[in-house]
Amino acid sequence: MENTNTTETSLNASSNEGNAPMSTAPSGGLGHAPASSASAPNPKPKQGHWWWGTGRRKTAVARVRIKPGDGKFIVNERPMEKFFNEERDRKDILNVLKVTNTEGRVDIHVNTHGGGFTGQAGAVLLGLARALNKYDQTLEPILRENNFLTRDSREVERKKYGQAGARRRIQFSKR
């Protein structure tokens, strides 16, 4: 019995296909994207098109935008080497480009504020990784494997009342 029902269902479906008129016009943008645009993971950008990524670390926020270019890296209207004085911060940020093999192939412009230099460097790192992920979806496994797309959620612990700091207490006196 079940066999006949499946056969009848498939026959009905095939007979409906021949009778129903097929429309090739788009359905007002509510349907799926055409297959040609879905297969291209990295479309050619339009003139002036940027890929954006926002990164946060502690109280620092960095808005990173990238586009194909010759490798310029500008942070708050200054070259990255002049903005980040610590070699550690520069290496951490450039490591994202080295791992994804995009060093020298994209121009990077960053606006960052809040926090200190280390927090800003962490925010730039996350924002750059997110922008690269939007730029080329095939880079996501590499970025995830190296924990570049994971936000560091550690924040400063608040000071508690009746104490000298977040953890430090006033010295206890027995007498």
CYANA upper distance limits for C-alpha pairs under 8 A (distance plus 0.5 A):
  1 MET  CA      5 ASN  CA      6.98
  2 GLU  CA      6 THR  CA      6.87
  3 ASN  CA      7 THR  CA      6.76
  4 THR  CA      8 GLU  CA      6.53
  5 ASN  CA      9 THR  CA      6.57
  6 THR  CA     10 SER  CA      6.65
  7 THR  CA     11 LEU  CA      6.57
  8 GLU  CA     12 ASN  CA      6.56
  9 THR  CA     13 ALA  CA      6.68
 10 SER  CA     14 SER  CA      6.64
 11 LEU  CA     15 SER  CA      6.59
 12 ASN  CA     16 ASN  CA      6.64
 13 ALA  CA     17 GLU  CA      6.86
 14 SER  CA     18 GLY  CA      7.30
 15 SER  CA     19 ASN  CA      7.15
 16 ASN  CA     20 ALA  CA      6.46
 26 PRO  CA     31 GLY  CA      8.00
 27 SER  CA     31 GLY  CA      6.69
 33 ALA  CA     37 SER  CA      7.46
 33 ALA  CA     38 ALA  CA      7.25
 34 PRO  CA     38 ALA  CA      7.10
 35 ALA  CA     39 SER  CA      6.69
 36 SER  CA     40 ALA  CA      7.30
 37 SER  CA     43 PRO  CA      8.45
 41 PRO  CA    136 ASP  CA      6.63
 41 PRO  CA    137 GLN  CA      6.54
 41 PRO  CA    138 THR  CA      7.60
 42 ASN  CA    135 TYR  CA      6.96
 42 ASN  CA    136 ASP  CA      5.75
 42 ASN  CA    137 GLN  CA      7.87
 45 PRO  CA     49 HIS  CA      6.05
 45 PRO  CA     50 TRP  CA      8.18
 45 PRO  CA     67 LYS  CA      8.48
 49 HIS  CA     67 LYS  CA      7.44
 50 TRP  CA     65 ARG  CA      6.39
 50 TRP  CA     66 ILE  CA      6.01
 50 TRP  CA     67 LYS  CA      5.65
 51 TRP  CA     65 ARG  CA      5.87
 51 TRP  CA     66 ILE  CA      5.77
 51 TRP  CA     67 LYS  CA      6.89
 51 TRP  CA    131 ALA  CA      6.12
 51 TRP  CA    132 LEU  CA      8.17
 51 TRP  CA    134 LYS  CA      6.99
 51 TRP  CA    135 TYR  CA      6.51
 52 TRP  CA     63 ARG  CA      7.72
 52 TRP  CA     64 VAL  CA      6.20
 52 TRP  CA     65 ARG  CA      4.91
 52 TRP  CA     66 ILE  CA      7.14
 52 TRP  CA    127 GLY  CA      8.38
 52 TRP  CA    130 ARG  CA      8.12
 52 TRP  CA    131 ALA  CA      5.51
 52 TRP  CA    134 LYS  CA      8.14
 53 GLY  CA     63 ARG  CA      6.59
 53 GLY  CA     64 VAL  CA      5.63
 53 GLY  CA     65 ARG  CA      6.81
 53 GLY  CA    126 LEU  CA      8.42
 53 GLY  CA    127 GLY  CA      5.03
 53 GLY  CA    128 LEU  CA      6.67
 53 GLY  CA    129 ALA  CA      7.97
 53 GLY  CA    130 ARG  CA      5.42
 53 GLY  CA    131 ALA  CA      4.72
 53 GLY  CA    132 LEU  CA      8.47
 54 THR  CA     61 VAL  CA      7.80
 54 THR  CA     62 ALA  CA      6.28
 54 THR  CA     63 ARG  CA      5.19
 54 THR  CA     64 VAL  CA      6.57
 54 THR  CA    123 ALA  CA      8.29
 54 THR  CA    126 LEU  CA      7.77
 54 THR  CA    127 GLY  CA      4.92
 54 THR  CA    128 LEU  CA      8.30
 54 THR  CA    130 ARG  CA      7.58
 54 THR  CA    131 ALA  CA      8.27
 55 GLY  CA     61 VAL  CA      6.34
 55 GLY  CA     62 ALA  CA      5.61
 55 GLY  CA     63 ARG  CA      7.02
 55 GLY  CA     64 VAL  CA      8.18
 55 GLY  CA    122 GLY  CA      8.24
 55 GLY  CA    123 ALA  CA      4.89
 55 GLY  CA    124 VAL  CA      6.40
 55 GLY  CA    125 LEU  CA      7.64
 55 GLY  CA    126 LEU  CA      5.23
 55 GLY  CA    127 GLY  CA      4.36
 55 GLY  CA    128 LEU  CA      8.06
 55 GLY  CA    130 ARG  CA      8.27
 55 GLY  CA    151 ARG  CA      8.44
 56 ARG  CA     60 ALA  CA      6.17
 56 ARG  CA     61 VAL  CA      5.10
 56 ARG  CA     62 ALA  CA      6.84
 56 ARG  CA    120 GLN  CA      8.36
 56 ARG  CA    122 GLY  CA      7.78
 56 ARG  CA    123 ALA  CA      4.91
 56 ARG  CA    124 VAL  CA      8.25
 56 ARG  CA    126 LEU  CA      7.53
 56 ARG  CA    127 GLY  CA      8.01
 56 ARG  CA    151 ARG  CA      7.76
 57 ARG  CA     61 VAL  CA      7.20
 57 ARG  CA    119 GLY  CA      5.74
 57 ARG  CA    120 GLN  CA      7.33
 57 ARG  CA    122 GLY  CA      6.21
 57 ARG  CA    123 ALA  CA      5.41
 57 ARG  CA    151 ARG  CA      7.80
 57 ARG  CA    152 ASP  CA      6.86
 57 ARG  CA    153 SER  CA      7.73
 57 ARG  CA    154 ARG  CA      8.49
 58 LYS  CA    115 GLY  CA      7.28
 58 LYS  CA    119 GLY  CA      6.43
 58 LYS  CA    153 SER  CA      7.91
 58 LYS  CA    154 ARG  CA      7.20
 58 LYS  CA    155 GLU  CA      5.72
 58 LYS  CA    156 VAL  CA      7.79
 59 THR  CA    114 GLY  CA      6.14
 59 THR  CA    115 GLY  CA      5.40
 59 THR  CA    119 GLY  CA      7.64
 59 THR  CA    155 GLU  CA      8.46
 60 ALA  CA    112 THR  CA      7.64
 60 ALA  CA    113 HIS  CA      6.27
 60 ALA  CA    114 GLY  CA      4.76
 60 ALA  CA    115 GLY  CA      4.99
 60 ALA  CA    116 GLY  CA      7.70
 60 ALA  CA    119 GLY  CA      6.07
 60 ALA  CA    120 GLN  CA      5.73
 60 ALA  CA    123 ALA  CA      6.81
 61 VAL  CA    112 THR  CA      6.11
 61 VAL  CA    113 HIS  CA      6.19
 61 VAL  CA    114 GLY  CA      6.82
 61 VAL  CA    120 GLN  CA      7.25
 61 VAL  CA    123 ALA  CA      6.31
 61 VAL  CA    124 VAL  CA      8.38
 62 ALA  CA    110 VAL  CA      7.08
 62 ALA  CA    111 ASN  CA      6.18
 62 ALA  CA    112 THR  CA      4.65
 62 ALA  CA    113 HIS  CA      7.16
 62 ALA  CA    120 GLN  CA      7.33
 62 ALA  CA    123 ALA  CA      5.86
 62 ALA  CA    124 VAL  CA      5.87
 62 ALA  CA    127 GLY  CA      6.90
 63 ARG  CA    110 VAL  CA      6.17
 63 ARG  CA    111 ASN  CA      5.77
 63 ARG  CA    112 THR  CA      6.76
 63 ARG  CA    124 VAL  CA      8.00
 63 ARG  CA    127 GLY  CA      6.95
 64 VAL  CA    108 ILE  CA      7.51
 64 VAL  CA    109 HIS  CA      6.43
 64 VAL  CA    110 VAL  CA      5.03
 64 VAL  CA    111 ASN  CA      7.15
 64 VAL  CA    124 VAL  CA      7.35
 64 VAL  CA    127 GLY  CA      5.99
 64 VAL  CA    128 LEU  CA      6.39
 64 VAL  CA    131 ALA  CA      7.39
 65 ARG  CA    108 ILE  CA      6.39
 65 ARG  CA    109 HIS  CA      5.92
 65 ARG  CA    110 VAL  CA      6.95
 65 ARG  CA    128 LEU  CA      8.15
 65 ARG  CA    131 ALA  CA      7.12
 66 ILE  CA    106 VAL  CA      6.76
 66 ILE  CA    107 ASP  CA      5.99
 66 ILE  CA    108 ILE  CA      5.12
 66 ILE  CA    109 HIS  CA      6.95
 66 ILE  CA    131 ALA  CA      7.26
 66 ILE  CA    132 LEU  CA      8.19
 67 LYS  CA    106 VAL  CA      5.94
 67 LYS  CA    107 ASP  CA      5.94
 67 LYS  CA    108 ILE  CA      7.45
 68 PRO  CA    105 ARG  CA      6.47
 68 PRO  CA    106 VAL  CA      4.76
 68 PRO  CA    107 ASP  CA      6.47
 69 GLY  CA    104 GLY  CA      7.99
 69 GLY  CA    105 ARG  CA      5.97
 69 GLY  CA    106 VAL  CA      5.03
 69 GLY  CA    107 ASP  CA      5.44
 70 ASP  CA    104 GLY  CA      5.87
 70 ASP  CA    105 ARG  CA      5.86
 70 ASP  CA    106 VAL  CA      6.46
 70 ASP  CA    107 ASP  CA      6.67
 71 GLY  CA    103 GLU  CA      7.06
 71 GLY  CA    104 GLY  CA      4.35
 71 GLY  CA    105 ARG  CA      5.92
 71 GLY  CA    106 VAL  CA      5.51
 71 GLY  CA    107 ASP  CA      5.29
 71 GLY  CA    108 ILE  CA      7.71
 72 LYS  CA    104 GLY  CA      8.06
 72 LYS  CA    106 VAL  CA      7.80
 72 LYS  CA    107 ASP  CA      5.23
 72 LYS  CA    108 ILE  CA      6.55
 72 LYS  CA    109 HIS  CA      8.49
 73 PHE  CA     79 PRO  CA      6.56
 73 PHE  CA     80 MET  CA      6.33
 73 PHE  CA    107 ASP  CA      6.57
 73 PHE  CA    108 ILE  CA      5.24
 73 PHE  CA    109 HIS  CA      6.57
 73 PHE  CA    110 VAL  CA      8.50
 74 ILE  CA     78 ARG  CA      5.91
 74 ILE  CA     79 PRO  CA      5.17
 74 ILE  CA     80 MET  CA      6.07
 74 ILE  CA    108 ILE  CA      6.68
 74 ILE  CA    109 HIS  CA      5.34
 74 ILE  CA    110 VAL  CA      6.62
 75 VAL  CA     79 PRO  CA      6.51
 75 VAL  CA     80 MET  CA      6.00
 75 VAL  CA     83 PHE  CA      7.09
 75 VAL  CA    109 HIS  CA      6.54
 75 VAL  CA    110 VAL  CA      5.16
 75 VAL  CA    111 ASN  CA      6.56
 75 VAL  CA    112 THR  CA      7.89
 76 ASN  CA     83 PHE  CA      8.36
 76 ASN  CA    109 HIS  CA      8.38
 76 ASN  CA    110 VAL  CA      6.60
 76 ASN  CA    111 ASN  CA      5.56
 76 ASN  CA    112 THR  CA      7.11
 78 ARG  CA     82 LYS  CA      7.08
 78 ARG  CA     83 PHE  CA      6.77
 79 PRO  CA     83 PHE  CA      6.89
 80 MET  CA     84 PHE  CA      6.48
 80 MET  CA     90 ARG  CA      8.14
 81 GLU  CA     85 ASN  CA      7.16
 81 GLU  CA     90 ARG  CA      7.76
 84 PHE  CA     89 ASP  CA      7.05
 84 PHE  CA     90 ARG  CA      6.93
 84 PHE  CA    117 PHE  CA      7.50
 84 PHE  CA    121 ALA  CA      8.22
 85 ASN  CA     89 ASP  CA      8.34
 85 ASN  CA     90 ARG  CA      8.46
 86 GLU  CA     90 ARG  CA      7.19
 87 GLU  CA     91 LYS  CA      6.62
 88 ARG  CA     92 ASP  CA      6.71
 89 ASP  CA     93 ILE  CA      6.85
 89 ASP  CA    118 THR  CA      7.30
 89 ASP  CA    121 ALA  CA      6.29
 90 ARG  CA     94 LEU  CA      6.58
 90 ARG  CA    121 ALA  CA      8.33
 91 LYS  CA     95 ASN  CA      6.34
 92 ASP  CA     96 VAL  CA      7.71
 92 ASP  CA    121 ALA  CA      8.43
 92 ASP  CA    125 LEU  CA      7.78
 93 ILE  CA     97 LEU  CA      8.03
 93 ILE  CA    121 ALA  CA      7.50
 93 ILE  CA    122 GLY  CA      8.42
 93 ILE  CA    124 VAL  CA      7.65
 93 ILE  CA    125 LEU  CA      5.69
 94 LEU  CA     98 LYS  CA      6.83
 94 LEU  CA    103 GLU  CA      8.26
 95 ASN  CA     99 VAL  CA      6.53
 96 VAL  CA    100 THR  CA      6.79
 96 VAL  CA    125 LEU  CA      7.77
 96 VAL  CA    128 LEU  CA      8.24
 96 VAL  CA    129 ALA  CA      7.29
 96 VAL  CA    143 LEU  CA      8.25
 96 VAL  CA    148 PHE  CA      7.79
 97 LEU  CA    101 ASN  CA      6.33
 97 LEU  CA    102 THR  CA      5.62
 97 LEU  CA    103 GLU  CA      5.37
 98 LYS  CA    102 THR  CA      7.05
 98 LYS  CA    103 GLU  CA      6.30
 99 VAL  CA    142 ILE  CA      8.01
100 THR  CA    139 LEU  CA      7.09
100 THR  CA    142 ILE  CA      7.41
100 THR  CA    143 LEU  CA      8.00
102 THR  CA    106 VAL  CA      7.11
110 VAL  CA    124 VAL  CA      7.86
112 THR  CA    120 GLN  CA      7.13
112 THR  CA    124 VAL  CA      8.11
113 HIS  CA    120 GLN  CA      7.69
114 GLY  CA    120 GLN  CA      7.84
115 GLY  CA    119 GLY  CA      6.19
115 GLY  CA    120 GLN  CA      6.92
116 GLY  CA    120 GLN  CA      6.56
117 PHE  CA    121 ALA  CA      6.54
118 THR  CA    122 GLY  CA      6.77
119 GLY  CA    123 ALA  CA      6.67
120 GLN  CA    124 VAL  CA      6.59
121 ALA  CA    125 LEU  CA      6.66
122 GLY  CA    126 LEU  CA      6.87
123 ALA  CA    127 GLY  CA      6.59
124 VAL  CA    128 LEU  CA      6.38
125 LEU  CA    129 ALA  CA      6.72
125 LEU  CA    148 PHE  CA      7.66
126 LEU  CA    130 ARG  CA      6.72
126 LEU  CA    148 PHE  CA      6.58
126 LEU  CA    149 LEU  CA      6.55
126 LEU  CA    150 THR  CA      7.91
126 LEU  CA    151 ARG  CA      7.32
127 GLY  CA    131 ALA  CA      6.64
128 LEU  CA    132 LEU  CA      6.60
129 ALA  CA    133 ASN  CA      6.64
129 ALA  CA    143 LEU  CA      7.32
129 ALA  CA    148 PHE  CA      6.43
129 ALA  CA    149 LEU  CA      6.53
130 ARG  CA    134 LYS  CA      6.93
130 ARG  CA    149 LEU  CA      6.97
131 ALA  CA    135 TYR  CA      6.60
132 LEU  CA    136 ASP  CA      6.61
132 LEU  CA    139 LEU  CA      7.89
133 ASN  CA    137 GLN  CA      5.80
133 ASN  CA    138 THR  CA      8.19
133 ASN  CA    139 LEU  CA      6.51
133 ASN  CA    140 GLU  CA      6.14
133 ASN  CA    143 LEU  CA      8.28
136 ASP  CA    140 GLU  CA      8.40
139 LEU  CA    143 LEU  CA      6.73
140 GLU  CA    144 ARG  CA      6.49
141 PRO  CA    145 GLU  CA      6.43
142 ILE  CA    146 ASN  CA      6.89
143 LEU  CA    147 ASN  CA      6.74
143 LEU  CA    148 PHE  CA      5.73
143 LEU  CA    149 LEU  CA      6.63
144 ARG  CA    148 PHE  CA      6.53
144 ARG  CA    149 LEU  CA      6.21
144 ARG  CA    150 THR  CA      7.94
157 GLU  CA    166 ALA  CA      6.54
158 ARG  CA    165 GLY  CA      8.38
158 ARG  CA    166 ALA  CA      5.99
159 LYS  CA    163 GLN  CA      7.89
159 LYS  CA    164 ALA  CA      8.10
159 LYS  CA    165 GLY  CA      5.32
159 LYS  CA    166 ALA  CA      4.45
159 LYS  CA    167 ARG  CA      8.03
160 LYS  CA    164 ALA  CA      8.35
160 LYS  CA    165 GLY  CA      6.95
160 LYS  CA    166 ALA  CA      6.11
160 LYS  CA    167 ARG  CA      8.34
162 GLY  CA    169 ARG  CA      8.23
162 GLY  CA    170 ILE  CA      8.42
163 GLN  CA    167 ARG  CA      8.03
163 GLN  CA    168 ARG  CA      6.81
163 GLN  CA    169 ARG  CA      5.13
163 GLN  CA    170 ILE  CA      6.40
164 ALA  CA    168 ARG  CA      5.96
164 ALA  CA    169 ARG  CA      5.79
164 ALA  CA    170 ILE  CA      6.49
165 GLY  CA    169 ARG  CA      7.37
